[in-house]
Amino acid sequence: MAAASERPASETQGMGDLEVLGKVFTNLPSATLGYVRRPQLESEVREALMNDRHPIVTLVGRGGIGKTSVALTVLREIAETNRYGLIVWFSARDIDLMMPGAKPVRPHLLTNREIAKEYCALIGEQTESTKGKKLNPIDIMAKHLREDSIGPTLYVFDNFETVRNPVDLFNWIDANIRNPNKVAITTRFRDFKADYPINVSGMERKEAEMLVAQTAKSLGIEKKIGRKETGAIIEQSDGHPYVIKIMLGEIANLGFFSKPSKLIARREEILDALFERTYANLSPMAVRIFLTLSGWRSLVPQLAVEAVLLSHGDENVYPEEGINELVRMSLVERATGGDGTDFLGVPLTAALFGRRKLDVSPSRTMIEEDIRFLQDIGATTALGLKDGIRPRMVSFFRKTAKKISEGSVDLEQRRPVLEFLARRYAPAWLLLSELEEENSSDSDINHTAECVRRYLETEPPPDQARAAWQRLVGLYRRVDNVIGACSAFLKAAEIIEPPFDQVSTMANWLNNASEVKDSMDVVERRALFKPLAGLMETRLAAASATDLSRLAWLHLHCGDEHRARDVANLGLERDPENTHCRRLVARMGMSRSLLKM
């Protein structure tokens, strides 16, 4: 509650003067004590800052994730090269995350004017002309951003989210920065379009193990932290370095190992320090999604989150924008499943913070209903990502079917959500078709067939498409729709040629269908009958006399009496007593001498 002017300076505030470090002049603060190297991340940052591309590089991540420490380590290495002549550090940090807890500090630079005045003071640039006229430090710094006035310069802005109007300040920097100069930014969230973002997430396993061992030793509790305890701490912290330190600090205070989630839940001020500022900047949609995901900590398919929000019927809802906002602000992490679908998850510390907010949210009742919907989707772990979304969709439709049978859910009300899921994940159309079939009469297959057709519109792989066409054949057969069944049969046959007996059976059904004879002229019949006849013509050797009679009738319905006569004759050659061929020959008025053979 103390006034900002009474707070101490941050431990990462830049020095007041430029000093020589390696081959550059700089005001970099001291390196972070106890820092554990992160080789892969450091290499990525170093490469981005050393090249001539990407004039603005942004390190984005949650509070305490190590953005500043990584930046300082890499910058000290870059200082030993000839890439820059000057590295200038600007800090807007207002909280120092220390082992005892979060400590408020005095933010040093918050506006572009304060930053420009600091810059001019560091490089010794006069802000007054010899005639006593005051010069604008913003104009001076803007000129230096654009030009190579004092050698290639790297401008570093730490805790960028704390400055006033960060988007406006970024736009000013972006409008002026030119090669060979460059800008590096560390921030908890980003809403910029012209930068090159580097995501700073949790430590890799070996790095986290090293941090646990190093911190435990410094606290004198290394004997309490074995392999099992180390694994639990790393897993529950998601490799978050500051959270790891806080957990170990709590164990040292308690004198024994406790469940990691309980250790963090005890430190509410830590959660506030890590997330309160970011949470306060969220849009209403992002808040809704964050609280929903926090209420049930599991990896959730992104399309399921979108579906549950759209189920409320508000056409002006854009869940994807809220999700992208949460990802940008590092409150939600996005992972890709084995089938390419996106899953969303909330780190433990963020989820604990979110649950506190959910408990007092005026929308709690509605959000908890959405959480129950997501729970029907089922839990997904990091190991389960390789299976993609299919197991979750199967589980959800199975649970929905059970609720419909119990009467607790109405299919008509749930259908819009189910169709949304299917539009985003095509195989769900088949799951929905099964649900529709279970809840419709034998004479009403409209919804069921439509779902199968919608699936086929997505152009699935050939083997799956063939199975879907065959399913349509069965559905149309149930309501005696011979035209629909024959069309579906022919589409399946284009993929894999069906057994000859199935072709013959379809021909017999088509030949005897009164609706075909009564409602279709010869031209229309030819479009339907001729492809089926073609399937039989290629396999005449396998045809019996009865099969040939059916083929002959197909040709006759197509208006090809000549070919019908030839096929009927072939049938009589194979079985002179075949009644079907004999009747067909008689119908066409052929010589009765054939009948006496």
VOGUTOR-998177 format. One record per residue (C-alpha): residue number from 1; x, y, z. Coordinates in steps of 0.05 Angstrom, whole numbers. Example, Ala and Ser with C-alpha at 12.3 -4.5 7.8 and 13.67 -1.06 7.14 Angstrom:
(1 (246 -90 156));
(2 (273 -21 143));
This chain:
(1 (0 0 0));
(2 (61 46 3));
(3 (68 101 -48));
(4 (107 83 -110));
(5 (160 135 -95));
(6 (176 102 -28));
(7 (189 33 -57));
(8 (259 8 -68));
(9 (289 2 -137));
(10 (282 -65 -173));
(11 (340 -113 -171));
(12 (339 -114 -247));
(13 (339 -39 -256));
(14 (393 -16 -304));
(15 (455 18 -278));
(16 (456 94 -280));
(17 (518 98 -324));
(18 (546 62 -384));
(19 (604 16 -370));
(20 (647 -28 -413));
(21 (626 -101 -414));
(22 (665 -144 -463));
(23 (664 -104 -528));
(24 (604 -59 -515));
(25 (582 -1 -472));
(26 (521 -20 -430));
(27 (481 -7 -367));
(28 (460 -80 -359));
(29 (442 -99 -286));
(30 (479 -155 -251));
(31 (469 -227 -274));
(32 (416 -268 -236));
(33 (446 -306 -177));
(34 (435 -381 -179));
(35 (414 -381 -252));
(36 (409 -450 -283));
(37 (429 -450 -356));
(38 (376 -465 -409));
(39 (418 -481 -471));
(40 (363 -492 -522));
(41 (324 -429 -504));
(42 (387 -387 -497));
(43 (410 -410 -566));
(44 (343 -389 -597));
(45 (346 -321 -564));
(46 (419 -311 -583));
(47 (406 -328 -656));
(48 (347 -280 -660));
(49 (387 -222 -630));
(50 (450 -234 -670));
(51 (420 -236 -740));
(52 (400 -177 -784));
(53 (328 -200 -790));
(54 (270 -188 -742));
(55 (283 -117 -717));
(56 (240 -130 -654));
(57 (248 -194 -615));
(58 (198 -209 -559));
(59 (208 -259 -502));
(60 (138 -277 -480));
(61 (119 -318 -419));
(62 (86 -321 -351));
(63 (112 -281 -293));
(64 (173 -313 -260));
(65 (184 -361 -319));
(66 (255 -335 -329));
(67 (249 -284 -386));
(68 (293 -232 -353));
(69 (345 -282 -329));
(70 (351 -314 -397));
(71 (356 -246 -430));
(72 (411 -222 -383));
(73 (451 -286 -393));
(74 (447 -282 -469));
(75 (462 -207 -470));
(76 (526 -216 -430));
(77 (549 -267 -481));
(78 (530 -222 -540));
(79 (570 -166 -506));
(80 (633 -207 -521));
(81 (619 -204 -597));
(82 (624 -148 -647));
(83 (549 -147 -665));
(84 (533 -85 -623));
(85 (571 -26 -597));
(86 (518 -7 -546));
(87 (466 -47 -506));
(88 (417 -3 -468));
(89 (372 -33 -414));
(90 (304 -2 -395));
(91 (265 -31 -337));
(92 (191 -21 -319));
(93 (189 -76 -267));
(94 (143 -62 -207));
(95 (149 -129 -171));
(96 (212 -169 -154));
(97 (197 -243 -147));
(98 (243 -265 -90));
(99 (248 -329 -49));
(100 (211 -298 11));
(101 (156 -275 -35));
(102 (136 -220 -84));
(103 (163 -151 -64));
(104 (135 -87 -94));
(105 (189 -43 -124));
(106 (191 25 -156));
(107 (181 21 -232));
(108 (237 61 -263));
(109 (211 78 -332));
(110 (138 77 -352));
(111 (130 124 -412));
(112 (166 137 -477));
(113 (186 206 -450));
(114 (218 176 -387));
(115 (252 124 -430));
(116 (278 176 -479));
(117 (304 221 -423));
(118 (340 162 -391));
(119 (371 144 -459));
(120 (395 214 -471));
(121 (426 217 -401));
(122 (462 151 -411));
(123 (494 170 -478));
(124 (508 241 -457));
(125 (462 272 -508));
(126 (445 345 -491));
(127 (371 362 -490));
(128 (385 436 -495));
(129 (417 471 -555));
(130 (472 522 -549));
(131 (419 576 -557));
(132 (382 552 -495));
(133 (326 520 -535));
(134 (301 455 -505));
(135 (304 393 -550));
(136 (253 338 -547));
(137 (287 274 -520));
(138 (234 232 -555));
(139 (256 261 -622));
(140 (329 248 -605));
(141 (317 175 -587));
(142 (273 165 -648));
(143 (330 190 -691));
(144 (379 142 -658));
(145 (330 84 -667));
(146 (329 99 -742));
(147 (403 114 -752));
(148 (470 83 -737));
(149 (491 146 -700));
(150 (536 115 -647));
(151 (544 45 -674));
(152 (496 -14 -677));
(153 (452 -11 -615));
(154 (409 -62 -579));
(155 (351 -30 -540));
(156 (323 -77 -486));
(157 (256 -64 -453));
(158 (244 -108 -392));
(159 (174 -120 -363));
(160 (142 -85 -422));
(161 (71 -101 -398));
(162 (80 -53 -340));
(163 (92 10 -382));
(164 (34 57 -394));
(165 (0 45 -461));
(166 (46 -13 -482));
(167 (14 -19 -551));
(168 (26 55 -566));
(169 (98 50 -542));
(170 (109 -12 -584));
(171 (81 22 -646));
(172 (128 81 -634));
(173 (187 34 -629));
(174 (165 -6 -689));
(175 (157 57 -731));
(176 (227 80 -717));
(177 (273 20 -708));
(178 (319 5 -767));
(179 (377 -42 -780));
(180 (431 -50 -756));
(181 (397 -29 -691));
(182 (351 -78 -657));
(183 (300 -82 -600));
(184 (289 -138 -548));
(185 (227 -139 -504));
(186 (208 -183 -445));
(187 (134 -185 -429));
(188 (80 -228 -397));
(189 (33 -215 -455));
(190 (36 -188 -525));
(191 (-13 -154 -570));
(192 (36 -135 -625));
(193 (38 -155 -698));
(194 (107 -134 -722));
(195 (152 -170 -673));
(196 (186 -238 -673));
(197 (159 -274 -611));
(198 (198 -327 -573));
(199 (156 -366 -524));
(200 (189 -376 -456));
(201 (155 -435 -423));
(202 (175 -482 -367));
(203 (245 -511 -360));
(204 (264 -576 -393));
(205 (267 -636 -347));
(206 (343 -637 -336));
(207 (344 -562 -325));
(208 (288 -566 -274));
(209 (322 -624 -238));
(210 (385 -583 -233));
(211 (346 -523 -205));
(212 (311 -568 -153));
(213 (377 -598 -131));
(214 (412 -530 -128));
(215 (356 -496 -89));
(216 (345 -554 -41));
(217 (419 -553 -24));
(218 (418 -478 -11));
(219 (359 -488 35));
(220 (390 -547 71));
(221 (333 -595 53));
(222 (367 -638 0));
(223 (355 -701 43));
(224 (280 -688 41));
(225 (278 -683 -35));
(226 (289 -750 -68));
(227 (276 -772 -139));
(228 (201 -781 -127));
(229 (193 -713 -94));
(230 (233 -679 -149));
(231 (188 -709 -202));
(232 (125 -687 -166));
(233 (151 -615 -158));
(234 (171 -610 -231));
(235 (106 -640 -256));
(236 (61 -596 -213));
(237 (101 -533 -228));
(238 (103 -546 -303));
(239 (177 -531 -298));
(240 (164 -459 -275));
(241 (229 -438 -242));
(242 (200 -388 -192));
(243 (144 -436 -172));
(244 (196 -491 -161));
(245 (235 -445 -114));
(246 (172 -425 -76));
(247 (151 -498 -67));
(248 (220 -515 -40));
(249 (218 -455 6));
(250 (151 -478 35));
(251 (179 -548 46));
(252 (238 -516 84));
(253 (189 -476 126));
(254 (144 -536 141));
(255 (202 -583 154));
(256 (171 -639 112));
(257 (149 -653 41));
(258 (76 -637 24));
(259 (34 -643 -39));
(260 (59 -589 -88));
(261 (-10 -560 -103));
(262 (-22 -549 -29));
(263 (45 -514 -22));
(264 (27 -464 -76));
(265 (-45 -455 -53));
(266 (-17 -431 14));
(267 (17 -373 -20));
(268 (-40 -331 -46));
(269 (4 -269 -51));
(270 (49 -307 -99));
(271 (-10 -324 -144));
(272 (-32 -252 -143));
(273 (37 -228 -161));
(274 (42 -277 -219));
(275 (-27 -267 -249));
(276 (-68 -209 -222));
(277 (-42 -157 -270));
(278 (-50 -202 -330));
(279 (-120 -223 -308));
(280 (-142 -151 -300));
(281 (-126 -139 -374));
(282 (-168 -196 -401));
(283 (-230 -185 -443));
(284 (-296 -212 -416));
(285 (-294 -271 -464));
(286 (-223 -289 -444));
(287 (-242 -285 -370));
(288 (-300 -333 -383));
(289 (-256 -383 -419));
(290 (-200 -378 -367));
(291 (-247 -391 -308));
(292 (-279 -449 -346));
(293 (-212 -482 -360));
(294 (-187 -467 -289));
(295 (-247 -502 -260));
(296 (-226 -569 -289));
(297 (-152 -576 -299));
(298 (-144 -622 -359));
(299 (-123 -615 -431));
(300 (-187 -598 -468));
(301 (-198 -597 -543));
(302 (-203 -525 -566));
(303 (-264 -540 -609));
(304 (-300 -566 -546));
(305 (-288 -500 -511));
(306 (-314 -463 -572));
(307 (-374 -509 -576));
(308 (-396 -499 -503));
(309 (-392 -424 -509));
(310 (-430 -422 -574));
(311 (-483 -467 -544));
(312 (-511 -408 -505));
(313 (-539 -380 -570));
(314 (-503 -313 -571));
(315 (-486 -299 -643));
(316 (-437 -244 -623));
(317 (-391 -292 -585));
(318 (-323 -305 -615));
(319 (-289 -357 -571));
(320 (-228 -364 -615));
(321 (-209 -291 -603));
(322 (-213 -302 -527));
(323 (-171 -366 -532));
(324 (-118 -331 -573));
(325 (-116 -275 -523));
(326 (-105 -324 -465));
(327 (-49 -358 -504));
(328 (-16 -291 -519));
(329 (-19 -272 -446));
(330 (10 -339 -425));
(331 (-49 -358 -381));
(332 (-67 -417 -426));
(333 (-21 -464 -463));
(334 (-39 -494 -530));
(335 (-14 -564 -549));
(336 (-24 -603 -613));
(337 (-51 -673 -613));
(338 (-26 -730 -656));
(339 (-81 -716 -707));
(340 (-65 -642 -712));
(341 (-122 -618 -667));
(342 (-109 -564 -615));
(343 (-116 -577 -540));
(344 (-117 -524 -486));
(345 (-90 -529 -415));
(346 (-79 -484 -355));
(347 (-15 -491 -315));
(348 (-26 -509 -242));
(349 (-9 -441 -213));
(350 (-54 -405 -262));
(351 (-110 -455 -248));
(352 (-105 -444 -173));
(353 (-110 -370 -184));
(354 (-168 -380 -232));
(355 (-207 -423 -182));
(356 (-203 -368 -130));
(357 (-232 -320 -182));
(358 (-285 -371 -201));
(359 (-309 -378 -129));
(360 (-330 -305 -127));
(361 (-350 -296 -200));
(362 (-422 -273 -213));
(363 (-423 -322 -272));
(364 (-402 -381 -229));
(365 (-466 -421 -239));
(366 (-464 -417 -315));
(367 (-389 -430 -317));
(368 (-397 -492 -274));
(369 (-449 -518 -323));
(370 (-399 -508 -379));
(371 (-346 -545 -338));
(372 (-393 -605 -332));
(373 (-401 -604 -407));
(374 (-325 -606 -416));
(375 (-320 -662 -365));
(376 (-365 -703 -411));
(377 (-311 -695 -464));
(378 (-264 -731 -417));
(379 (-195 -718 -388));
(380 (-133 -716 -432));
(381 (-62 -720 -405));
(382 (1 -699 -441));
(383 (13 -773 -457));
(384 (-56 -778 -486));
(385 (-44 -723 -537));
(386 (-15 -773 -586));
(387 (-84 -804 -594));
(388 (-113 -738 -616));
(389 (-186 -719 -607));
(390 (-221 -782 -629));
(391 (-222 -817 -560));
(392 (-251 -753 -530));
(393 (-306 -748 -583));
(394 (-325 -821 -576));
(395 (-329 -813 -500));
(396 (-371 -750 -506));
(397 (-421 -779 -555));
(398 (-426 -842 -513));
(399 (-442 -801 -450));
(400 (-491 -759 -489));
(401 (-527 -821 -514));
(402 (-533 -846 -442));
(403 (-561 -780 -418));
(404 (-611 -779 -474));
(405 (-634 -849 -457));
(406 (-641 -828 -384));
(407 (-681 -767 -404));
(408 (-633 -717 -372));
(409 (-613 -688 -441));
(410 (-656 -673 -501));
(411 (-626 -690 -569));
(412 (-662 -633 -603));
(413 (-631 -582 -555));
(414 (-562 -614 -557));
(415 (-560 -622 -633));
(416 (-531 -552 -650));
(417 (-471 -566 -605));
(418 (-461 -635 -634));
(419 (-465 -608 -704));
(420 (-414 -554 -688));
(421 (-366 -607 -663));
(422 (-378 -647 -726));
(423 (-365 -587 -771));
(424 (-297 -579 -739));
(425 (-281 -654 -732));
(426 (-311 -691 -791));
(427 (-313 -762 -762));
(428 (-361 -736 -709));
(429 (-415 -735 -764));
(430 (-414 -811 -761));
(431 (-418 -810 -685));
(432 (-477 -763 -690));
(433 (-510 -807 -743));
(434 (-507 -866 -694));
(435 (-539 -822 -641));
(436 (-593 -800 -689));
(437 (-607 -872 -710));
(438 (-614 -895 -638));
(439 (-666 -841 -626));
(440 (-708 -845 -689));
(441 (-759 -894 -715));
(442 (-745 -944 -770));
(443 (-785 -902 -819));
(444 (-748 -837 -803));
(445 (-676 -837 -825));
(446 (-672 -766 -850));
(447 (-626 -739 -795));
(448 (-585 -802 -795));
(449 (-574 -803 -870));
(450 (-560 -728 -871));
(451 (-504 -737 -820));
(452 (-471 -791 -862));
(453 (-477 -747 -924));
(454 (-446 -688 -887));
(455 (-387 -733 -869));
(456 (-378 -754 -941));
(457 (-378 -681 -962));
(458 (-312 -674 -924));
(459 (-278 -722 -973));
(460 (-253 -774 -922));
(461 (-200 -826 -939));
(462 (-224 -879 -989));
(463 (-233 -936 -941));
(464 (-273 -893 -893));
(465 (-314 -863 -949));
(466 (-332 -932 -975));
(467 (-356 -953 -906));
(468 (-399 -890 -902));
(469 (-430 -903 -971));
(470 (-445 -974 -951));
(471 (-478 -948 -888));
(472 (-522 -903 -931));
(473 (-542 -964 -972));
(474 (-566 -998 -909));
(475 (-604 -937 -885));
(476 (-639 -928 -952));
(477 (-656 -1002 -954));
(478 (-692 -994 -887));
(479 (-742 -945 -918));
(480 (-742 -979 -987));
(481 (-709 -920 -1022));
(482 (-680 -959 -1080));
(483 (-656 -898 -1119));
(484 (-617 -871 -1060));
(485 (-590 -940 -1043));
(486 (-567 -954 -1114));
(487 (-532 -886 -1120));
(488 (-495 -899 -1054));
(489 (-478 -970 -1076));
(490 (-447 -944 -1140));
(491 (-405 -892 -1103));
(492 (-378 -947 -1057));
(493 (-364 -990 -1118));
(494 (-321 -934 -1148));
(495 (-273 -943 -1089));
(496 (-271 -1019 -1084));
(497 (-309 -1066 -1130));
(498 (-362 -1103 -1089));
(499 (-374 -1179 -1091));
(500 (-413 -1199 -1153));
(501 (-472 -1227 -1113));
(502 (-483 -1158 -1081));
(503 (-484 -1126 -1150));
(504 (-534 -1177 -1174));
(505 (-579 -1167 -1113));
(506 (-578 -1091 -1124));
(507 (-596 -1102 -1198));
(508 (-656 -1145 -1178));
(509 (-682 -1094 -1129));
(510 (-674 -1038 -1179));
(511 (-708 -1077 -1235));
(512 (-769 -1092 -1191));
(513 (-777 -1023 -1160));
(514 (-843 -994 -1181));
(515 (-823 -922 -1164));
(516 (-767 -927 -1216));
(517 (-813 -951 -1270));
(518 (-868 -902 -1254));
(519 (-829 -838 -1241));
(520 (-768 -841 -1287));
(521 (-764 -837 -1362));
(522 (-713 -876 -1403));
(523 (-660 -822 -1401));
(524 (-664 -817 -1325));
(525 (-665 -893 -1317));
(526 (-604 -898 -1362));
(527 (-563 -854 -1315));
(528 (-579 -900 -1257));
(529 (-582 -969 -1290));
(530 (-524 -965 -1339));
(531 (-467 -959 -1286));
(532 (-496 -1019 -1249));
(533 (-499 -1058 -1314));
(534 (-428 -1038 -1328));
(535 (-406 -1070 -1262));
(536 (-438 -1136 -1283));
(537 (-413 -1135 -1355));
(538 (-340 -1137 -1332));
(539 (-352 -1202 -1294));
(540 (-397 -1243 -1340));
(541 (-356 -1305 -1327));
(542 (-379 -1305 -1254));
(543 (-453 -1295 -1272));
(544 (-506 -1349 -1267));
(545 (-566 -1351 -1314));
(546 (-607 -1314 -1261));
(547 (-553 -1261 -1255));
(548 (-554 -1253 -1330));
(549 (-629 -1245 -1331));
(550 (-622 -1187 -1283));
(551 (-568 -1156 -1326));
(552 (-612 -1164 -1387));
(553 (-669 -1127 -1351));
(554 (-621 -1070 -1334));
(555 (-605 -1062 -1408));
(556 (-678 -1066 -1426));
(557 (-695 -1011 -1377));
(558 (-640 -969 -1408));
(559 (-672 -978 -1476));
(560 (-618 -1025 -1503));
(561 (-661 -1083 -1527));
(562 (-606 -1111 -1572));
(563 (-557 -1120 -1514));
(564 (-614 -1147 -1470));
(565 (-628 -1201 -1522));
(566 (-555 -1221 -1526));
(567 (-548 -1227 -1450));
(568 (-613 -1267 -1445));
(569 (-588 -1315 -1498));
(570 (-523 -1323 -1459));
(571 (-565 -1340 -1397));
(572 (-603 -1393 -1435));
(573 (-538 -1423 -1460));
(574 (-516 -1431 -1388));
(575 (-583 -1457 -1363));
(576 (-636 -1472 -1415));
(577 (-688 -1483 -1361));
(578 (-678 -1416 -1326));
(579 (-747 -1387 -1320));
(580 (-724 -1315 -1314));
(581 (-686 -1317 -1380));
(582 (-742 -1354 -1414));
(583 (-794 -1302 -1392));
(584 (-749 -1246 -1415));
(585 (-739 -1278 -1483));
(586 (-814 -1288 -1490));
(587 (-826 -1215 -1471));
(588 (-781 -1192 -1526));
(589 (-817 -1237 -1577));
(590 (-756 -1277 -1596));
(591 (-758 -1344 -1634));
(592 (-789 -1398 -1592));
(593 (-740 -1446 -1621));
(594 (-692 -1423 -1568));
(595 (-741 -1443 -1515));
(596 (-741 -1516 -1539));
(597 (-666 -1524 -1535));
